[in-house]
Structures are given as C-alpha cells and as structure tokens.
Amino acid sequence: MTKEEVRALVKKAYAAHNQTLYKTSQEDVFTVWEDLLGSYDMTVVYESFLDLTTQSIYLPTPGQIRKLVIEKLSKDTIPSSLEAWATLQTITQMANTGVPLTKPIHACLGRVMMKLGNQAYGLSTNFDRTHFVTEYEKTVAQYERERMHDMNPTSHA
C-alpha cells in the first residue's frame, strides 16, 4: 500500500466508526498503520478492514487487520480452542477403536499434543479441557507470532 492509500484507509476507518482523528495525533496514527499494514496489498487490507468493521462496533486496530490479512494470505485458519478440543477427543476415540487418522490436524493441535505426550489421549474431564485450552491458547499465540513474522514481506529482505 502507498502512504496515501494507508492514510485514506485510516480516515475511512475512523469515519466508519464515528471516531475523531485528532490533528495532534494524526501523524502518529498514520505511522503506526503504515508500519503494520503498508507492506501488504491494498485490496486484501481493505477487504479485511471491511470484514472486521461489519463484525464489531469498535474500530479495528491495525494489528487486528494485519492478523486477518495474514490469515487470508496464508489460507491457514487456526481452529478455536474448543474446536481443537473436539478434534482431540475424536482422535482419542478413533485411536481407542483402532481407526486410523486419515485427516491432517492443524499444526497448533499437533504442537500441543507433542507437549502433552501420551497424556493427551487420556484427557476427558472439565479440568482436563481447561488445562488443554490453556496450553492450546499459549501455543496459538506463539504460532501467530511466528506466522506474522514469516508473512511480513519486509522481514525477508
């Protein structure tokens, strides 16, 4: 995106959420948005902005927009913690009945299963689910940080 495109997007974002973009902080706001979104294609950034704007009454941050842009560019949708828990329960049931796993699992779930080792296959209680969700959310946060770095067009220069 060009500087002008970023500035136009910021103004549209503030207008869409009926927020005031104060002259005293305007340059700082533009700089942050340019730093986080300037290296991506305007079409994907604007589409991501629209998606977030229609889902929330709050002004999306440039970080939220960037996260969605990266998700769209990588085509890597991370399962929610409860979706991952359900997948783990299915895997456990399949293993207990001798049915082989035929569908690949998401990398985040795989990492958590590696962390937990064989214990992962015995998780079933509400306490176990809480423990799993905590580990999964830590893993997802780390995975997203790695993905944001890997998908940053300027990080490979």
C-alpha positions as CSV (number, residue, x, y, z in Angstrom):
1,M,0.0,0.0,0.0
2,T,1.1,3.5,-0.6
3,K,1.2,6.1,2.1
4,E,-1.8,7.8,0.5
5,E,-3.7,4.6,0.5
6,V,-2.9,4.0,4.2
7,R,-4.0,7.5,5.1
8,A,-7.2,7.2,3.1
9,L,-7.9,3.8,4.9
10,V,-7.3,5.4,8.3
11,K,-9.7,8.2,7.6
12,K,-12.4,5.8,6.3
13,A,-11.9,3.6,9.4
14,Y,-12.3,6.5,11.8
15,A,-15.4,7.7,9.8
16,A,-16.9,4.3,9.7
17,H,-16.8,4.1,13.5
18,N,-17.7,7.7,14.1
19,Q,-14.4,8.4,15.7
20,T,-12.4,11.6,15.7
21,L,-8.9,11.6,14.2
22,Y,-7.3,14.4,16.1
23,K,-4.8,16.6,14.2
24,T,-2.3,16.4,17.1
25,S,-2.0,12.6,16.9
26,Q,-2.8,12.1,13.2
27,E,0.8,11.6,12.1
28,D,1.4,9.1,14.8
29,V,-1.7,7.1,13.9
30,F,-0.7,7.2,10.2
31,T,2.8,6.0,11.0
32,V,1.5,3.0,13.1
33,W,-1.0,2.0,10.4
34,E,1.7,2.3,7.7
35,D,4.2,0.3,9.7
36,L,1.7,-2.6,10.3
37,L,-0.1,-2.6,7.0
38,G,1.9,-0.7,4.4
39,S,3.7,-3.7,3.0
40,Y,0.5,-5.6,2.1
41,D,-1.8,-5.3,-0.9
42,M,-4.5,-2.7,-0.5
43,T,-7.2,-5.0,-1.8
44,V,-6.6,-7.6,0.9
45,V,-6.1,-5.0,3.6
46,Y,-9.4,-3.2,2.7
47,E,-11.3,-6.4,2.5
48,S,-10.0,-7.4,5.9
49,F,-10.9,-4.0,7.3
50,L,-14.5,-4.4,6.0
51,D,-14.8,-7.8,7.5
52,L,-13.8,-6.6,10.9
53,T,-15.8,-3.4,10.7
54,T,-19.0,-5.3,9.9
55,Q,-18.4,-7.7,12.8
56,S,-17.7,-5.2,15.6
57,I,-18.9,-1.8,16.8
58,Y,-15.4,-1.0,17.8
59,L,-12.7,0.5,15.5
60,P,-10.4,-2.4,14.5
61,T,-6.8,-1.9,15.4
62,P,-4.1,-2.1,12.6
63,G,-2.9,-5.2,14.4
64,Q,-6.2,-6.9,14.2
65,I,-6.4,-6.0,10.5
66,R,-2.9,-7.3,9.9
67,K,-3.7,-10.6,11.7
68,L,-6.7,-11.1,9.4
69,V,-4.6,-10.1,6.3
70,I,-2.0,-12.8,7.2
71,E,-4.7,-15.4,7.8
72,K,-6.2,-14.7,4.4
73,L,-2.9,-14.7,2.6
74,S,-1.7,-17.9,4.3
75,K,-5.1,-19.6,4.0
76,D,-4.4,-21.0,7.4
77,T,-7.4,-20.8,9.7
78,I,-6.5,-21.8,13.2
79,P,-9.2,-23.8,15.0
80,S,-10.7,-22.3,18.1
81,S,-9.6,-23.9,21.4
82,L,-12.9,-25.8,21.6
83,E,-12.7,-27.0,18.0
84,A,-9.2,-28.3,18.8
85,W,-10.5,-30.0,22.0
86,A,-13.3,-31.7,20.0
87,T,-10.7,-32.8,17.4
88,L,-8.5,-34.3,20.2
89,Q,-11.5,-36.1,21.6
90,T,-12.3,-37.5,18.1
91,I,-8.6,-38.6,17.6
92,T,-8.7,-40.3,21.0
93,Q,-11.9,-42.2,20.2
94,M,-10.5,-43.2,16.8
95,A,-7.3,-44.5,18.4
96,N,-9.2,-46.4,21.0
97,T,-11.3,-48.2,18.4
98,G,-8.4,-48.8,16.1
99,V,-9.5,-46.5,13.3
100,P,-6.5,-44.7,11.7
101,L,-6.4,-41.0,11.5
102,T,-6.8,-40.0,7.8
103,K,-7.3,-36.2,8.0
104,P,-4.3,-34.0,8.9
105,I,-4.5,-32.0,12.1
106,H,-3.6,-28.3,12.4
107,A,0.0,-27.5,13.5
108,C,-1.2,-25.9,16.7
109,L,-3.0,-29.0,17.8
110,G,-0.1,-31.1,16.8
111,R,2.3,-29.0,18.9
112,V,0.0,-29.2,22.0
113,M,-0.2,-33.0,21.6
114,M,3.6,-33.2,21.4
115,K,3.9,-31.1,24.6
116,L,1.4,-33.2,26.4
117,G,2.8,-36.5,25.1
118,N,0.7,-39.7,25.7
119,Q,-1.2,-37.8,28.4
120,A,-3.1,-36.0,25.6
121,Y,-5.0,-39.2,24.8
122,G,-6.3,-39.5,28.4
123,L,-7.8,-36.1,28.7
124,S,-11.6,-36.1,29.2
125,T,-12.7,-34.1,32.2
126,N,-13.7,-30.5,32.5
127,F,-10.4,-29.9,34.4
128,D,-8.5,-31.6,31.5
129,R,-10.3,-29.4,29.0
130,T,-9.3,-26.3,30.9
131,H,-5.7,-27.4,31.1
132,F,-5.8,-28.2,27.3
133,V,-7.3,-24.9,26.4
134,T,-4.7,-23.0,28.4
135,E,-1.9,-24.9,26.6
136,Y,-3.6,-24.5,23.3
137,E,-4.0,-20.8,23.6
138,K,-0.3,-20.3,24.5
139,T,0.6,-22.4,21.5
140,V,-1.7,-20.5,19.2
141,A,-0.2,-17.2,20.4
142,Q,3.3,-18.4,19.7
143,Y,2.2,-19.8,16.3
144,E,0.6,-16.5,15.3
145,R,3.8,-14.5,16.3
146,E,5.8,-16.9,14.1
147,R,3.3,-16.6,11.2
148,M,3.2,-12.8,11.4
149,H,7.0,-12.7,11.2
150,D,7.1,-15.2,8.3
151,M,4.3,-13.5,6.4
152,N,5.8,-10.0,6.7
153,P,7.0,-9.1,3.3
154,T,9.7,-6.8,4.7
155,S,11.1,-9.5,7.1
156,H,12.7,-11.4,4.2
157,A,14.7,-8.5,2.8
